[in-house]
Amino acid sequence: MTTLYTQPASLAIGAINGIASTAIAAWASGENILYLASLLLTVVAVARVTAALGLSPEQSDTSTRKLEIIYEIGAFSYAFLLGGVAAATMLLDAGAEVEILMVANATCYGVGICARNAGRPVIAMGQLSLTCLPIMGAALWLGTMAHIALFFTMLLLLPAMASITMNVFKVLRDSIAAAETSAKLAEKMQLLARTDVVTGLNNRAGLNHALVEMMMALKDDSRVALFWIDLDRFKEVNDLLGHTIGDRVLTEVARRLREIAPQGSTIARFGGDEFIMFCRIDDRRDSERLASEIHAEIMRPIRLDGDRLEVRASLGVALLPEDGTDADTLMQNADQALYHAKVGGRAQTRFFDATMTRDLVRRREIEGELRQAIQRDELSIFFQPIVDLETGRIRCFEALVRWFHPEKGELRPDEFIPVAEESGVIVTLGNWITAQAARTAAQWPEDVTVAVNLSPLQIKAPGAALGILNALREAGLPPSRLELEVTESLFLDDSDATSVFIEELSAKGVRFALDDFGTGYSSLGYINKYPFRKIKVDRSFVSGKDVGRKSEAIIRAVAEMGSTLEMDIVAEGLETIEQVQAVRDAGCTLGQGYYFSRAVPDYLAAMLLSQERDPAHSGDRKTA
């Protein structure tokens, strides 16, 4: 049907030609009937052109059948009238010139229309037949040899044009079918390219496409919320239960997001265990309600093959237009909000605010300057003593890094250590700290050890154990004089790399201490599985705001356990003599804090040791 209506100009040209020919024939012959026929032909021609200009197969409110009927009425009427005028000129003996004009005009019209309307062979052959039959009838009626020859000529024309028309129709039909197949295949390939194979949601490509389309369709007063969702500790599901179960969990989360998403929302799996949902909202409160629903849906227990899984998620939210007016800015700000949600403790929602951008700029600035600081030797190692609570003698120094920026002054460790861990610089920094601490400790008395904090990223780095052993060998420090302090967060992944690292260094004599005990999961399984020689009770039990009978009971219980297992128990954060006496009475063997000394440079650490071993300075005392 599209081929019938695509070129109304050709219909207009044919109509003008037919009107002009019949008008000339009527004028030349002077026959009134031809004037009437010319008038009827003009009315039909104008109606056809008007219909062609006003109707289209692309209009959804017009059926294909209706379009076909309208076209057939006009086409067949015009063809029959044109053929009838040609036959009338023959029967009326209007003159050879007029007969040639009209017969040639009608025949050419019939032949030409077969090619134009080959998409509907019935209409094409119907027009040709209605044009030729009146002329053939007139030729038989006149009966002269020339007219009989004309009859047979046109009789042979019909099957010849029918064959040509069907060939054109077949080529056209095959071309349309091929085009439709290609279009369907292209649409399918495009859909596959934009769809996540696991969840059936949009992937990154689909997300970008949907974002662009939504942003282009937004009105000036529209409001949009973009939710960036990250499943907390999803790696444990894959590691413990396998990727098949992990994929089923992702599919279930995707299903739940679809159920709660407002109409018109777009949901995508951005990658791994991250999802993005964006939708139109009424106001900020609407987005807060949606964030709560997302948390509630994701946290509902998931049952797979008899296993009951509980999943938590962190959410970062950015709003349009408050947090950005384009898709890239909106996604960037939602990502920053998600980062703060994870850093702030996970399983929570954070909305973007301008301070996050300043924090990001600050982190990036610190990261770049930290890399240069390592190369320029702007970092220093300070040492804080860990004292025997019975004798008052220094048993160990904890190595702590300090950064004295040439322009900004001293930067606190809690400013640059998290940045170092996030960027991966902690591996280089940690190796440097270990090497410097070992080199300094090699100058101390043999009964004094040095403790170095290790980041989980350091331990999981390739060749981590070998790097520490090489640092000890180059410094000339026996492995037994090095203590590596690790926190409980190291064991959350419970990876083989952690076990191999600890076993390899323990076999060489390196000691391990469990730091910040009591602030994490505090699993006794860690103490039973790994060869810890020392446990450091977190300062919050000694000098925190919640210190009281319960904290004293906890310290006493940990100290008793340490005594039974022949482990040293270190109380951190000691600032007053009363705290020292309390933890000593509770059973702690070692203490660390400002009461004894702040962290000091290497030369002052050596001075403290020298004073302690000088008989003139012997005895219990507080160092400064």
C-alpha positions as CSV (number, residue, x, y, z in Angstrom):
1,M,0.0,0.0,0.0
2,T,2.9,2.3,0.7
3,T,3.9,2.1,-3.0
4,L,0.4,3.3,-4.1
5,Y,0.6,6.5,-2.0
6,T,4.3,7.4,-1.9
7,Q,4.4,9.5,-5.1
8,P,1.3,11.7,-5.5
9,A,3.2,13.8,-7.9
10,S,3.1,11.1,-10.5
11,L,-0.6,10.8,-10.1
12,A,-0.9,14.6,-10.6
13,I,1.2,14.5,-13.8
14,G,-1.0,11.6,-15.1
15,A,-4.2,13.5,-14.2
16,I,-3.1,16.7,-15.9
17,N,-2.2,14.7,-19.0
18,G,-5.5,12.9,-19.1
19,I,-7.5,16.1,-18.5
20,A,-5.6,17.9,-21.2
21,S,-6.0,15.0,-23.7
22,T,-9.7,14.6,-23.3
23,A,-10.3,18.3,-23.4
24,I,-8.4,18.6,-26.7
25,A,-10.3,15.6,-28.1
26,A,-13.6,17.2,-27.1
27,W,-12.7,20.6,-28.6
28,A,-11.3,19.1,-31.8
29,S,-14.3,16.9,-32.4
30,G,-17.0,19.2,-31.1
31,E,-18.8,16.2,-29.5
32,N,-20.9,17.0,-26.4
33,I,-20.4,13.5,-25.0
34,L,-16.7,14.0,-25.0
35,Y,-17.1,17.3,-23.1
36,L,-19.1,15.4,-20.5
37,A,-16.6,12.6,-20.3
38,S,-13.7,15.2,-20.0
39,L,-15.6,16.8,-17.1
40,L,-16.1,13.5,-15.3
41,L,-12.5,12.6,-15.8
42,T,-11.4,15.9,-14.4
43,V,-13.5,15.4,-11.2
44,V,-12.2,11.9,-10.7
45,A,-8.6,13.0,-11.3
46,V,-8.8,15.9,-8.9
47,A,-10.4,13.5,-6.3
48,R,-7.6,11.0,-6.7
49,V,-4.8,13.6,-6.3
50,T,-6.6,15.1,-3.2
51,A,-6.9,11.6,-1.6
52,A,-3.3,10.8,-2.3
53,L,-2.1,14.0,-0.7
54,G,-4.4,13.6,2.3
55,L,-4.0,9.9,3.1
56,S,-1.0,7.9,4.1
57,P,-0.4,4.3,5.2
58,E,1.6,5.7,8.1
59,Q,-1.5,7.2,9.7
60,S,-2.5,5.0,12.6
61,D,-6.2,5.9,12.4
62,T,-6.6,4.6,8.8
63,S,-6.7,0.9,8.0
64,T,-4.9,-0.7,5.1
65,R,-8.2,-2.0,3.7
66,K,-9.8,1.4,3.7
67,L,-6.8,2.9,1.9
68,E,-7.0,0.1,-0.7
69,I,-10.8,0.6,-1.3
70,I,-10.4,4.4,-1.7
71,Y,-7.5,3.9,-4.2
72,E,-9.4,1.2,-6.2
73,I,-12.5,3.4,-6.6
74,G,-10.4,6.3,-8.0
75,A,-8.0,4.2,-10.0
76,F,-10.7,2.0,-11.7
77,S,-13.0,5.0,-12.4
78,Y,-10.2,7.0,-14.0
79,A,-8.9,4.1,-16.1
80,F,-12.4,3.2,-17.3
81,L,-13.2,6.8,-18.2
82,L,-9.9,7.3,-20.0
83,G,-10.4,4.1,-22.0
84,G,-14.1,5.0,-22.6
85,V,-13.1,8.4,-24.1
86,A,-10.6,6.7,-26.4
87,A,-13.3,4.2,-27.6
88,A,-15.8,7.0,-28.0
89,T,-13.5,8.9,-30.4
90,M,-13.2,5.7,-32.5
91,L,-17.0,5.1,-32.6
92,L,-17.8,8.7,-33.2
93,D,-15.2,8.9,-36.0
94,A,-13.8,12.0,-34.4
95,G,-10.9,12.1,-36.8
96,A,-7.6,10.2,-37.1
97,E,-5.6,12.7,-35.1
98,V,-8.0,12.7,-32.2
99,E,-8.3,8.8,-32.2
100,I,-4.5,8.5,-32.2
101,L,-4.2,11.0,-29.4
102,M,-6.7,9.2,-27.1
103,V,-5.8,5.6,-28.0
104,A,-2.1,6.3,-27.5
105,N,-2.7,8.2,-24.3
106,A,-4.9,5.5,-22.8
107,T,-2.6,2.7,-23.8
108,C,0.5,4.4,-22.4
109,Y,-1.4,5.2,-19.2
110,G,-2.3,1.5,-18.8
111,V,1.2,0.3,-19.5
112,G,2.8,2.9,-17.2
113,I,0.4,2.2,-14.3
114,C,1.4,-1.5,-14.3
115,A,4.9,-0.5,-13.3
116,R,3.8,2.1,-10.8
117,N,1.2,-0.1,-9.1
118,A,3.0,-3.4,-9.3
119,G,3.0,-3.6,-5.5
120,R,-0.7,-4.4,-5.9
121,P,-1.0,-6.5,-9.1
122,V,-4.8,-6.8,-9.0
123,I,-5.1,-3.0,-9.1
124,A,-2.4,-2.6,-11.7
125,M,-4.0,-5.2,-14.1
126,G,-7.5,-4.0,-13.3
127,Q,-6.5,-0.4,-14.4
128,L,-4.9,-1.8,-17.6
129,S,-7.9,-4.0,-18.4
130,L,-10.4,-1.2,-17.8
131,T,-8.3,1.1,-20.0
132,C,-7.9,-1.4,-22.9
133,L,-11.3,-3.2,-22.9
134,P,-13.4,-0.3,-24.2
135,I,-10.8,0.3,-26.9
136,M,-10.8,-3.4,-27.8
137,G,-14.6,-3.5,-27.9
138,A,-14.8,-0.4,-30.2
139,A,-12.2,-2.0,-32.5
140,L,-14.2,-5.2,-32.8
141,W,-17.4,-3.2,-33.4
142,L,-15.8,-1.3,-36.3
143,G,-14.4,-4.5,-37.7
144,T,-11.9,-3.1,-40.2
145,M,-8.7,-5.0,-40.8
146,A,-6.7,-2.2,-39.0
147,H,-9.1,-2.2,-36.0
148,I,-9.0,-6.1,-35.8
149,A,-5.2,-5.8,-35.8
150,L,-5.5,-3.2,-33.0
151,F,-7.7,-5.6,-31.0
152,F,-5.2,-8.5,-31.2
153,T,-2.3,-6.2,-30.4
154,M,-4.0,-5.0,-27.2
155,L,-5.1,-8.6,-26.4
156,L,-1.5,-9.7,-26.5
157,L,-0.5,-6.6,-24.4
158,L,-2.6,-7.8,-21.4
159,P,-0.7,-11.1,-20.7
160,A,2.6,-9.5,-21.5
161,M,2.1,-6.7,-19.0
162,A,0.7,-9.2,-16.5
163,S,3.9,-11.1,-16.7
164,I,6.0,-8.0,-16.3
165,T,3.8,-6.8,-13.5
166,M,4.1,-10.0,-11.6
167,N,7.9,-10.0,-12.0
168,V,8.1,-6.5,-10.6
169,F,5.8,-7.5,-7.8
170,K,8.0,-10.5,-6.9
171,V,11.1,-8.4,-6.8
172,L,9.4,-5.8,-4.8
173,R,7.9,-8.3,-2.4
174,D,11.3,-10.1,-1.9
175,S,13.0,-6.7,-1.3
176,I,10.5,-5.7,1.3
177,A,10.7,-9.1,3.0
178,A,14.5,-8.8,3.0
179,A,14.3,-5.3,4.3
180,E,11.9,-6.4,7.1
181,T,14.1,-9.3,8.0
182,S,17.2,-7.1,8.1
183,A,15.3,-4.5,10.2
184,K,14.1,-7.2,12.6
185,L,17.6,-8.7,12.8
186,A,19.1,-5.2,13.4
187,E,16.5,-4.4,16.0
188,K,17.3,-7.8,17.7
189,M,21.0,-7.2,17.6
190,Q,20.6,-3.7,19.0
191,L,18.4,-5.0,21.8
192,L,21.0,-7.7,22.6
193,A,23.7,-5.1,22.5
194,R,21.8,-3.0,25.1
195,T,20.6,-5.8,27.4
196,D,22.4,-7.5,30.3
197,V,22.4,-11.3,29.6
198,V,22.1,-12.2,33.3
199,T,19.3,-10.0,34.5
200,G,17.5,-8.9,31.3
201,L,17.9,-5.3,32.4
202,N,19.7,-2.6,30.3
203,N,23.4,-2.8,30.3
204,R,25.7,0.2,30.1
205,A,25.0,0.8,26.4
206,G,21.3,0.5,27.0
207,L,21.5,2.8,30.1
208,N,23.3,5.5,28.1
209,H,20.8,5.3,25.3
210,A,17.8,5.5,27.7
211,L,19.4,8.4,29.6
212,V,19.9,10.4,26.4
213,E,16.3,9.8,25.3
214,M,14.9,10.8,28.7
215,M,17.0,13.9,28.9
216,M,15.9,15.0,25.5
217,A,12.2,14.4,26.3
218,L,12.3,16.3,29.7
219,K,10.5,19.5,30.1
220,D,12.0,22.5,31.9
221,D,10.2,21.9,35.2
222,S,10.9,18.1,35.2
223,R,12.6,16.5,38.2
224,V,14.5,13.2,38.0
225,A,16.2,11.0,40.5
226,L,19.1,8.7,39.7
227,F,19.7,5.9,42.2
228,W,23.1,4.1,42.1
229,I,22.8,0.8,44.0
230,D,25.7,-1.3,45.1
231,L,25.2,-4.7,46.8
232,D,27.3,-4.9,49.9
233,R,29.8,-7.8,50.2
234,F,28.3,-9.5,47.2
235,K,31.8,-11.0,46.4
236,E,31.2,-13.4,49.4
237,V,28.1,-14.8,47.7
238,N,30.1,-15.7,44.6
239,D,33.1,-17.0,46.5
240,L,31.1,-19.1,49.0
241,L,28.2,-20.3,46.9
242,G,29.5,-20.0,43.3
243,H,28.8,-17.6,40.4
244,T,25.6,-19.5,39.4
245,I,24.0,-18.7,42.7
246,G,25.4,-15.2,42.4
247,D,23.7,-14.7,39.1
248,R,20.4,-15.9,40.5
249,V,20.7,-13.4,43.3
250,L,21.3,-10.6,40.7
251,T,18.3,-11.8,38.7
252,E,16.1,-11.7,41.9
253,V,17.3,-8.3,42.8
254,A,16.6,-7.1,39.3
255,R,13.1,-8.5,39.5
256,R,12.4,-6.7,42.8
257,L,13.7,-3.4,41.4
258,R,11.3,-3.8,38.5
259,E,8.4,-4.3,40.8
260,I,8.9,-1.2,42.9
261,A,10.1,1.1,40.1
262,P,7.6,3.8,39.1
263,Q,6.1,3.6,35.6
264,G,8.5,4.9,32.9
265,S,11.6,4.2,35.0
266,T,14.7,2.8,33.5
267,I,16.7,0.1,35.4
268,A,20.2,-1.1,34.4
269,R,22.8,-3.4,35.6
270,F,25.8,-1.1,35.4
271,G,28.3,-4.0,36.0
272,G,29.2,-6.6,38.6
273,D,26.9,-6.0,41.6
274,E,25.9,-2.4,40.7
275,F,22.5,-1.3,39.5
276,I,21.2,2.1,38.3
277,M,17.6,3.2,38.4
278,F,16.4,6.6,37.2
279,C,12.9,7.9,37.1
280,R,10.8,11.1,37.2
281,I,9.9,12.2,40.7
282,D,7.6,14.9,42.3
283,D,10.1,16.1,44.9
284,R,13.0,15.1,47.1
285,R,10.6,13.4,49.6
286,D,9.4,11.2,46.7
287,S,13.0,10.1,46.1
288,E,13.6,9.4,49.8
289,R,10.5,7.2,49.8
290,L,11.8,5.3,46.7
291,A,15.2,4.8,48.4
292,S,13.5,3.3,51.4
293,E,11.5,1.0,49.3
294,I,14.7,-0.1,47.4
295,H,16.4,-0.9,50.7
296,A,13.3,-2.8,52.0
297,E,13.0,-4.9,48.8
298,I,16.6,-5.8,48.5
299,M,16.9,-6.7,52.2
300,R,14.0,-9.2,52.1
301,P,15.5,-12.7,52.5
302,I,16.2,-14.5,49.3
303,R,15.6,-18.3,49.3
304,L,17.5,-20.3,46.7
305,D,17.6,-24.1,46.8
306,G,16.9,-24.1,50.5
307,D,19.5,-21.5,51.3
308,R,18.3,-18.3,53.0
309,L,20.4,-15.3,51.8
310,E,20.3,-11.8,53.2
311,V,21.6,-9.0,50.9
312,R,22.3,-5.4,51.9
313,A,22.8,-2.5,49.6
314,S,24.4,1.0,49.6
315,L,22.7,3.7,47.7
316,G,23.9,7.0,46.2
317,V,21.3,9.4,44.9
318,A,21.6,12.4,42.7
319,L,18.6,14.7,41.7
320,L,18.0,16.7,38.6
321,P,18.1,19.7,38.4
322,E,19.7,20.3,41.9
323,D,22.7,18.0,41.4
324,G,23.2,18.3,37.6
325,T,21.5,19.2,34.4
326,D,23.0,16.5,32.1
327,A,23.3,12.8,32.4
328,D,27.1,12.6,32.9
329,T,27.1,15.0,35.8
330,L,24.1,13.3,37.4
331,M,25.9,9.9,37.2
332,Q,29.1,11.3,38.5
333,N,27.4,12.8,41.5
334,A,25.4,9.7,42.2
335,D,28.6,7.7,42.1
336,Q,30.2,10.1,44.6
337,A,27.2,9.8,46.9
338,L,27.5,6.0,46.7
339,Y,31.1,6.2,47.6
340,H,30.3,8.2,50.8
341,A,27.5,5.7,51.6
342,K,30.0,2.8,51.5
343,V,32.7,4.7,53.4
344,G,30.1,5.7,56.0
345,G,29.3,2.1,56.9
346,R,27.4,0.6,54.0
347,A,23.7,-0.4,54.0
348,Q,22.7,3.2,53.9
349,T,21.5,5.9,51.4
350,R,23.5,9.1,50.8
351,F,22.2,12.0,48.7
352,F,24.7,14.0,46.9
353,D,25.7,17.4,48.2
354,A,28.4,19.9,47.1
355,T,30.8,19.0,49.9
356,M,31.3,15.6,48.3
357,T,32.8,17.3,45.2
358,R,35.2,19.2,47.4
359,D,36.1,15.9,49.2
360,L,36.7,14.2,45.8
361,V,39.0,17.1,44.6
362,R,40.8,16.9,48.0
363,R,41.3,13.2,47.7
364,R,42.6,13.4,44.1
365,E,45.0,16.2,45.1
366,I,46.3,14.2,48.1
367,E,46.7,11.1,45.9
368,G,48.9,12.9,43.4
369,E,50.9,14.7,46.1
370,L,51.4,11.5,48.1
371,R,53.0,9.7,45.1
372,Q,55.4,12.6,44.8
373,A,56.0,12.7,48.5
374,I,57.3,9.1,48.5
375,Q,59.7,9.9,45.7
376,R,60.8,13.2,47.4
377,D,61.3,11.7,50.9
378,E,58.8,14.0,52.4
379,L,57.5,11.2,54.6
380,S,58.9,10.3,58.0
381,I,58.6,7.4,60.4
382,F,57.7,8.1,64.0
383,F,57.8,5.5,66.7
384,Q,55.4,5.2,69.7
385,P,56.6,2.9,72.6
386,I,54.6,0.0,73.8
387,V,55.6,-0.5,77.5
388,D,55.6,-3.5,79.8
389,L,53.0,-2.6,82.5
390,E,54.9,-4.5,85.2
391,T,58.5,-3.3,84.6
392,G,57.8,0.0,82.8
393,R,60.4,-1.0,80.2
394,I,59.9,-0.5,76.5
395,R,59.2,-3.8,74.8
396,C,58.3,-2.5,71.3
397,F,57.8,0.6,69.1
398,E,54.9,0.9,66.7
399,A,56.0,2.5,63.5
400,L,53.7,5.4,62.4
401,V,54.0,7.4,59.2
402,R,54.0,11.2,59.3
403,W,53.8,13.5,56.3
404,F,55.2,17.0,56.6
405,H,54.1,18.8,53.4
406,P,56.5,21.6,52.3
407,E,53.5,24.0,51.8
408,K,50.6,22.6,53.8
409,G,52.5,21.5,56.9
410,E,51.8,18.3,58.7
411,L,48.9,16.2,57.2
412,R,47.2,13.8,59.5
413,P,47.3,10.0,58.7
414,D,43.5,9.8,58.7
415,E,43.6,12.3,55.8
416,F,46.0,10.4,53.5
417,I,46.0,6.8,54.6
418,P,42.3,6.2,53.3
419,V,43.3,7.9,50.1
420,A,46.3,5.7,49.8
421,E,44.2,2.6,50.3
422,E,41.5,3.7,47.9
423,S,44.1,4.5,45.1
424,G,46.4,1.5,45.7
425,V,49.3,3.7,46.7
426,I,49.1,2.0,50.1
427,V,51.1,-1.0,48.7
428,T,54.1,1.2,47.8
429,L,53.7,3.2,51.0
430,G,53.4,0.2,53.2
431,N,56.5,-1.4,51.7
432,W,58.4,1.8,52.2
433,I,57.3,2.0,55.9
434,T,58.3,-1.6,56.6
435,A,61.8,-1.1,55.0
436,Q,62.4,2.2,57.0
437,A,61.1,0.8,60.3
438,A,63.3,-2.3,59.9
439,R,66.4,-0.2,59.1
440,T,65.8,1.9,62.3
441,A,65.0,-1.1,64.5
442,A,68.2,-2.8,63.5
443,Q,70.0,-0.2,65.6
444,W,68.0,-0.9,68.8
445,P,68.8,-3.5,71.5
446,E,67.9,-7.0,70.5
447,D,65.1,-7.4,73.0
448,V,63.1,-4.5,71.5
449,T,60.8,-5.2,68.5
450,V,59.1,-3.0,66.0
451,A,55.4,-3.2,65.0
452,V,54.2,-2.2,61.5
453,N,50.5,-1.9,60.5
454,L,49.6,-3.8,57.3
455,S,46.8,-2.9,54.9
456,P,44.8,-5.8,53.4
457,L,45.8,-4.5,50.0
458,Q,49.4,-5.0,50.9
459,I,48.9,-8.6,51.9
460,K,47.0,-9.4,48.7
461,A,49.6,-7.8,46.5
462,P,51.8,-10.3,44.5
463,G,55.0,-11.1,46.3
464,A,54.0,-9.4,49.5
465,A,55.7,-11.9,51.8
466,L,58.9,-11.9,49.7
467,G,59.0,-8.1,49.8
468,I,58.9,-8.0,53.6
469,L,61.6,-10.7,53.9
470,N,63.8,-8.8,51.5
471,A,63.4,-5.6,53.6
472,L,64.4,-7.5,56.7
473,R,67.4,-9.0,55.0
474,E,68.6,-5.6,53.6
475,A,68.1,-4.0,57.1
476,G,69.8,-6.8,58.9
477,L,66.9,-7.2,61.2
478,P,66.0,-10.7,62.4
479,P,62.4,-11.7,61.4
480,S,61.5,-12.4,65.1
481,R,61.9,-8.7,65.9
482,L,59.2,-7.6,63.4
483,E,55.6,-7.6,64.4
484,L,52.9,-7.1,61.7
485,E,49.7,-5.7,63.0
486,V,46.5,-6.6,61.1
487,T,42.9,-5.7,61.7
488,E,39.9,-8.1,61.6
489,S,38.7,-6.6,58.3
490,L,41.5,-8.5,56.7
491,F,39.7,-11.8,57.3
492,L,36.3,-10.9,56.0
493,D,37.2,-12.3,52.6
494,D,39.0,-15.3,54.2
495,S,41.1,-15.8,51.1
496,D,43.8,-18.3,50.6
497,A,46.3,-15.5,49.9
498,T,45.9,-14.2,53.5
499,S,46.5,-17.7,54.9
500,V,49.6,-18.3,52.7
501,F,51.0,-14.9,53.6
502,I,50.7,-15.4,57.4
503,E,51.9,-19.0,57.3
504,E,55.0,-18.1,55.1
505,L,56.1,-15.2,57.3
506,S,55.3,-17.0,60.6
507,A,57.5,-19.9,59.5
508,K,60.4,-17.4,59.1
509,G,59.8,-16.1,62.7
510,V,57.8,-12.9,61.9
511,R,55.2,-12.2,64.7
512,F,51.6,-11.1,64.1
513,A,49.3,-9.0,66.3
514,L,45.6,-8.5,66.0
515,D,44.9,-4.8,66.1
516,D,41.8,-2.9,67.2
517,F,40.3,-6.0,68.8
518,G,36.7,-5.5,69.8
519,T,35.7,-3.1,67.0
520,G,35.0,-5.6,64.3
521,Y,33.5,-9.1,64.3
522,S,35.9,-10.1,67.1
523,S,35.7,-13.8,66.0
524,L,37.6,-16.1,68.3
525,G,38.0,-18.3,65.2
526,Y,40.7,-15.8,63.9
527,I,42.7,-16.2,67.1
528,N,42.4,-20.0,66.9
529,K,43.3,-20.2,63.2
530,Y,46.2,-17.8,63.0
531,P,49.4,-17.6,65.1
532,F,48.9,-14.3,66.9
533,R,51.3,-13.5,69.6
534,K,49.6,-10.2,70.7
535,I,46.1,-8.7,70.9
536,K,45.6,-5.0,71.0
537,V,42.4,-4.0,72.8
538,D,40.9,-0.9,71.0
539,R,41.3,2.4,72.8
540,S,37.5,2.8,72.9
541,F,37.5,0.3,75.8
542,V,40.1,2.3,77.7
543,S,39.5,6.0,77.1
544,G,36.3,6.1,75.0
545,K,33.0,7.8,76.0
546,D,31.4,4.5,76.9
547,V,34.1,3.3,79.4
548,G,32.6,1.7,82.4
549,R,32.0,-1.6,84.2
550,K,31.1,-3.4,80.9
551,S,34.3,-2.3,79.2
552,E,36.4,-3.2,82.2
553,A,34.8,-6.7,82.2
554,I,35.5,-7.1,78.5
555,I,39.2,-6.1,79.0
556,R,39.4,-8.5,81.9
557,A,38.0,-11.3,79.9
558,V,40.3,-10.7,76.9
559,A,43.3,-10.4,79.3
560,E,42.4,-13.8,80.9
561,M,42.1,-15.4,77.5
562,G,45.5,-13.9,76.5
563,S,47.1,-15.3,79.7
564,T,45.7,-18.7,79.1
565,L,46.9,-18.7,75.4
566,E,50.3,-17.1,76.4
567,M,49.6,-14.0,74.4
568,D,50.4,-10.4,75.2
569,I,47.4,-8.1,75.7
570,V,48.0,-4.4,74.8
571,A,45.8,-1.7,76.1
572,E,45.8,1.3,73.6
573,G,45.0,4.9,74.4
574,L,46.3,5.1,77.9
575,E,46.4,8.8,79.0
576,T,46.3,8.8,82.8
577,I,47.8,6.9,85.6
578,E,44.4,5.7,86.7
579,Q,43.8,4.1,83.3
580,V,47.2,2.4,83.5
581,Q,46.5,1.0,86.9
582,A,43.0,-0.2,85.8
583,V,44.2,-2.1,82.7
584,R,47.1,-3.6,84.6
585,D,44.8,-4.8,87.4
586,A,42.5,-6.2,84.6
587,G,45.4,-8.3,83.4
588,C,46.8,-6.4,80.4
589,T,50.5,-7.0,80.0
590,L,51.4,-4.1,77.8
591,G,50.3,-0.5,77.4
592,Q,50.5,2.2,74.8
593,G,49.4,5.8,74.8
594,Y,50.2,9.4,75.6
595,Y,50.8,8.6,79.2
596,F,54.1,6.9,78.2
597,S,54.9,8.9,75.1
598,R,53.7,10.3,71.9
599,A,55.1,9.0,68.6
600,V,58.6,10.4,68.3
601,P,61.3,10.5,65.5
602,D,63.8,7.7,65.3
603,Y,66.5,9.7,67.2
604,L,64.2,10.3,70.1
605,A,63.2,6.7,70.2
606,A,66.9,5.8,70.4
607,M,67.2,8.3,73.2
608,L,64.3,6.8,75.2
609,L,65.9,3.4,74.9
610,S,69.3,4.8,76.0
611,Q,67.8,6.5,79.0
612,E,66.0,3.4,80.0
613,R,69.1,1.3,80.0
614,D,71.2,3.9,81.8
615,P,71.4,2.9,85.5
616,A,71.0,6.6,86.5
617,H,67.5,6.6,84.9
618,S,66.3,3.2,85.9
619,G,62.9,2.6,87.5
620,D,59.3,3.1,86.6
621,R,58.6,6.5,85.1
622,K,56.5,8.3,82.6
623,T,58.4,9.4,79.4
624,A,57.4,12.5,77.5
